[in-house]
Amino acid sequence: DHCGPESDDFWQAYSALYARRMMSRKTSDYLNWKYVHSPNPHRQLFALTRSGRLGGFIVADLPPGPTAGIVDVVALDRDAFDQLVRYVMERCIREKKDAVTFGALENHPHFHWFRAFGFFPHPLTSHYFIYLDPNLPLQEPLASSECWSITVGDIDVT
């Protein structure tokens, strides 16, 4: 129904793992606004809990038809990631989806984990570009691609 305080606890733990990266703050307010109350009726958020604590979540776009998309996935560790992606992939197989997509920059923390599931980069996908005001004090670290963790879920494209 909604994301609560456990989502905020999870986000604090996750963001501490990747403290030097730029990413959307996936707090309960954000998750409720972006996914739980999404105007897209096919977008679904699935959470993984372990011993009563949130271990990760995945957001899937599961419309009728042959394709689906993983919009976002955030997991504290590789095991949680694997369980979340496996759950969505098994559902896509049951629903006879021909293709499942996930969009992220190659430096995203989970990029290589997706490769282990058989995902591969599409040669024609676009890249993200950013303009930074030259007067910003954080110009240099922000300009480094190593700092950015962006997924399809972080942009407002439906």
MIDO-120059 format. One line per 3 residues: number of its first residue (from 0); their letters; for each residue z negated, y negated, x negated of N, C-alpha, C. Coordinates in steps of 0.001 Angstrom, whole numbers, plus 500000, padded with zeros to 6 digits. Atoms other than C-alpha are relative to their C-alpha. Layout:
BEGIN
NUM = A = Z Y X Z Y X Z Y X | ...;
% end
This chain:
BEGIN
0 = DHC = 500000 501206 499188 500000 500000 500000 500000 498735 499149 | 500047 501169 500866 499059 497498 497306 499354 500360 498661 | 500612 499828 501316 498019 497154 493690 498729 499171 499962;
3 = GPE = 501298 500667 500030 494376 496245 493117 499481 499795 498596 | 500620 500279 501299 491910 495622 490285 500309 501042 498922 | 499668 498971 500997 492787 498936 488613 501303 499661 499276;
6 = SDD = 498748 500436 500633 496244 497459 487938 499726 498946 498938 | 500349 501020 500976 494670 494501 486167 499322 500626 498776 | 500630 499289 501121 492493 496827 484050 501059 500693 499148;
9 = FWQ = 498912 499327 500702 495594 498838 483182 500793 498993 499172 | 499184 500989 500698 497545 495696 482275 499281 499490 498752 | 500743 500445 501182 494794 494552 479914 500110 501030 498874;
12 = AYS = 499893 498944 501013 494880 497900 478109 501416 500073 499440 | 498607 499904 500445 498701 498009 477974 500388 498798 499146 | 499593 501197 500730 499172 494419 476863 499318 499921 498636;
15 = ALY = 500660 499960 501308 496651 494973 474050 500797 500863 499013 | 499182 499147 500865 498942 497732 472707 501208 499254 499449 | 498782 500724 500366 501889 495309 472564 499729 498495 499986;
18 = ARR = 500455 501392 499967 500058 492023 471953 500986 499024 499370 | 499072 500909 500685 502805 490598 469758 501374 499966 500654 | 498716 499990 499301 505569 491075 472320 499989 499045 501176;
21 = MMS = 499820 500845 498820 506924 488751 474995 500417 500907 501148 | 499650 499197 498833 506929 490425 478407 499346 499393 501228 | 500606 500452 498751 506163 489750 482029 498585 500523 500102;
24 = RKT = 501396 499583 499785 502458 489882 482877 499955 500806 501288 | 499929 499110 498845 502342 492859 485196 498614 500248 500591 | 501307 499953 499352 499064 492079 486918 500176 500468 501441;
27 = SDY = 499918 499566 498597 498222 493190 490450 500748 498976 500844 | 499283 501033 499242 499458 489851 491820 501502 500120 499788 | 498576 499871 500323 502790 490274 490034 500591 501255 500642;
30 = LNW = 499473 498740 499464 503229 493925 491029 500115 499958 501518 | 499929 500117 498536 502426 493204 494683 501147 499100 500413 | 498922 500925 499657 504792 490237 494754 501374 500602 499688;
33 = KYV = 498684 499561 500480 507622 491826 492781 500459 501324 500611 | 499590 498662 499603 507564 495434 493975 499431 500466 501334 | 500604 499479 498764 505100 496276 496749 500548 499265 501223;
36 = HSP = 499490 500800 498879 506299 493433 498992 501455 499583 499775 | 498607 500302 500310 509872 493503 497715 500855 500013 501269 | 499076 499955 498865 512583 492617 500224 501013 501140 499890;
39 = NPH = 499110 498860 500198 514542 495534 498754 499314 501250 500551 | 500681 498856 499385 513656 498459 501042 500110 501303 499200 | 499798 498773 500781 514818 501020 498456 499182 500024 498713;
42 = RQL = 500796 500096 501223 512536 499842 495654 498616 500580 500247 | 501289 499330 499819 509458 502039 495224 499228 500035 498693 | 500891 499957 501149 506498 501850 492864 499177 501277 500082;
45 = FAL = 500789 498773 500083 504872 505118 491775 499003 499837 498860 | 501046 500146 501004 501570 505158 489889 499517 501363 499544 | 500585 498794 500575 500080 507793 487608 498539 499703 499703;
48 = TRS = 501425 500178 500281 496318 508125 487601 499474 501223 499263 | 500672 498948 500758 494153 510140 485239 498505 499717 500056 | 501452 500159 499898 490456 510641 485876 499626 498677 500672;
51 = GRL = 500291 501198 499232 490523 507785 488362 500484 498693 499391 | 499493 501212 500651 492210 505331 485953 501526 500022 499970 | 498550 500124 500024 495769 504063 486041 500512 500246 498584;
54 = GGF = 499415 499687 501299 497812 505555 483191 501389 499434 499834 | 498665 500582 500056 501116 503937 484075 500603 499912 501379 | 499254 500076 498746 503609 503103 486773 501483 499941 499691;
57 = IVA = 498550 500062 500098 507315 503368 487359 500521 499441 501313 | 499366 500575 498818 509507 501422 489764 501426 500520 500027 | 498655 499433 499856 512639 503102 491068 500710 499348 501177;
60 = DLP = 499134 500475 498929 515503 501816 493169 500745 501242 500485 | 499485 498729 499486 516425 504790 495385 500780 499789 501306 | 499202 500221 498790 519151 503694 497810 500755 501261 500397;
63 = PGP = 499115 498885 499646 521299 506113 499793 501228 499958 499089 | 498815 499968 500844 524291 507229 497801 499756 500713 498691 | 500047 499154 501191 525016 508787 494432 499261 499432 498790;
66 = TAG = 500642 500560 501177 523182 506394 492099 498597 499485 500310 | 501362 500528 499909 519606 505304 491470 499730 499233 498714 | 500359 500749 501197 517903 503044 488998 498504 499990 499774;
69 = IVD = 501383 500233 500376 514651 502890 487146 499933 498529 499631 | 500063 501441 500161 513748 499241 487377 498986 499615 498930 | 501049 500317 500962 510594 499252 485302 499130 501235 499803;
72 = VVA = 500980 498948 500278 508203 501680 483642 499064 499469 498929 | 501023 500434 500941 504968 500874 481885 498989 501134 499914 | 500898 498851 500189 502845 503656 480408 499166 499802 498745;
75 = LDR = 500900 500162 501134 499868 503745 478081 500362 500901 498832 | 499653 499085 501084 501249 506693 476115 501224 500811 500390 | 498773 499221 499807 504173 509057 475753 499851 501027 501119;
78 = DAF = 500213 499001 498953 502659 511726 478023 500099 499370 501387 | 499929 500685 498711 502207 509255 480886 501439 499595 500305 | 498593 500369 499836 505745 507968 480349 500820 501211 500452;
81 = DQL = 499235 498796 499666 507173 511492 480426 499723 500464 501429 | 500332 499574 498642 505317 512366 483630 500644 499094 501046 | 499423 500953 499049 506503 509206 485396 501512 500146 500092;
84 = VRY = 498531 499879 499987 510145 509514 484359 500410 501353 500569 | 499685 498666 499463 510170 513265 485096 499887 500003 501529 | 500182 500061 498543 508835 512562 488617 501208 499346 500677;
87 = VME = 498854 500696 499403 511611 510081 489364 501282 500807 499803 | 498785 499225 500244 514306 512240 487748 500065 501235 500905 | 500008 498843 499096 513244 515307 489758 500322 499571 501430;
90 = RCI = 499671 500503 498667 513387 513239 492931 501496 499676 500102 | 498568 500320 499992 516861 512000 491999 500849 501267 500055 | 499275 498725 499944 518005 515574 491430 499943 500570 501414;
93 = REK = 500126 499512 498615 516634 516607 494846 500878 499200 500963 | 499184 500862 499139 518455 513649 496412 501465 499981 499578 | 498627 499826 500465 521643 514669 494571 500631 498703 499465;
96 = KDA = 499482 501204 500652 522028 511451 492582 500849 500426 498806 | 499109 499697 501115 524918 511551 490112 499625 499245 498728 | 500327 500833 501159 523597 508809 487848 498706 499241 500262;
99 = VTF = 501231 500788 499958 520318 507088 487090 500076 499017 498837 | 499899 501018 501029 520277 503814 485183 498630 499414 499661 | 501159 500793 500416 517666 501877 483251 500518 498945 499052;
102 = GAL = 499545 501085 500862 518289 498495 481689 498858 499412 499203 | 501010 500602 500874 516296 497265 478708 500648 499665 498667 | 499559 500291 501351 516745 495753 475313 499697 501199 499104;
105 = ENH = 500194 498845 500880 517048 498281 472501 498666 499991 499271 | 501291 500054 500688 513780 497070 470996 498836 500180 500968 | 501064 499749 499025 511849 497829 474201 499150 501169 499499;
108 = PHF = 500862 498933 500544 508803 499986 473323 500362 501418 500457 | 499712 498657 499482 510031 502883 475484 501477 500388 499902 | 498558 499746 500077 513758 502701 474647 500302 501396 499466;
111 = HWF = 499712 498691 500603 513732 505786 472413 499445 501147 500840 | 500531 498970 499113 511609 507695 474887 501022 500315 501096 | 498934 499753 499020 514415 507231 477441 501104 500834 499385;
114 = RAF = 498965 499225 500685 516873 508598 474888 499652 501486 500014 | 500435 498601 499995 514813 511819 474784 500251 500659 501353 | 499694 499466 498670 515475 512222 478536 501506 500108 500232;
117 = GFF = 498556 499918 499857 519222 512007 477937 500661 498690 500389 | 499401 501312 499732 519715 508322 478737 500692 499519 498729 | 499306 500564 501152 522176 506542 476485 500490 498604 500341;
120 = PHP = 499552 501366 499734 523233 502927 476067 501465 499994 500423 | 498617 500166 499548 526387 501950 477925 500663 498981 499083 | 499385 500906 500979 528852 500329 475521 500422 498646 500580;
123 = LTS = 499521 501249 499408 529853 497605 477996 498903 499155 500623 | 501061 500786 499389 526441 496350 479080 499856 498670 499297 | 500168 501333 500576 525667 492714 478557 498686 499913 499235;
126 = HYF = 501208 500254 500772 523035 491357 476227 499264 498817 500612 | 500787 501146 499556 520235 488932 477014 500117 498908 498948 | 499956 501143 500894 520566 485492 475539 498900 499040 500399;
129 = IYL = 501060 500957 499727 517911 482840 475254 500274 498734 499206 | 499957 501281 500696 517971 479176 474411 498565 499540 499829 | 501340 500512 500267 514841 477776 472783 500094 498555 499544;
132 = DPN = 500084 501391 500408 514061 474107 472522 499617 499959 498523 | 500298 500021 501432 514174 473374 468779 498647 499363 499666 | 501297 500638 500245 510945 471362 469141 498815 500884 500351;
135 = LPL = 501106 499109 499661 508910 474321 470363 499272 500450 498738 | 500722 499562 501196 506139 475201 467918 500144 501496 499723 | 499874 498551 500185 506747 478930 468473 501443 500441 499838;
138 = QEP = 498562 499714 500104 510502 478745 467853 500287 501271 499202 | 499664 498867 500865 510584 481263 464991 499567 501340 500584 | 500354 498681 499443 508530 484096 466543 500724 500305 501309;
141 = LAS = 499305 499746 498735 510197 483641 469937 501458 500393 499777 | 498601 499697 500272 513646 483847 468384 500208 501409 499458 | 499891 498642 500539 512915 487260 466877 500145 501007 501133;
144 = SEC = 499788 498998 498956 514315 490065 469008 498897 501054 500001 | 501084 499028 500060 511409 492222 467855 498835 499633 500912 | 501107 500463 499148 509092 490160 470057 500238 500258 501485;
147 = WSI = 499661 499964 498584 510879 490733 473351 500009 501414 500561 | 499953 498745 499253 510333 493563 475837 500413 499641 501424 | 499460 500406 498703 512557 492925 478837 500658 501203 500662;
150 = TVG = 499331 498961 499221 513617 495332 481576 500679 499364 501197 | 499360 500477 498792 515704 494996 484724 498963 499412 500962 | 501046 500482 499110 512439 494515 486604 499505 498616 499659;
153 = DID = 500469 501316 500416 511730 491355 484633 500942 498869 500393 | 499056 501027 499567 514762 489530 486004 500173 500101 501503 | 499860 500019 498543 515503 488544 489568 501452 500207 500415;
156 = VT = 498647 499617 499595 518776 490340 490191 499872 501200 500909 | 500043 498846 499099 519191 492632 493176 501377 500502 500303;
% end
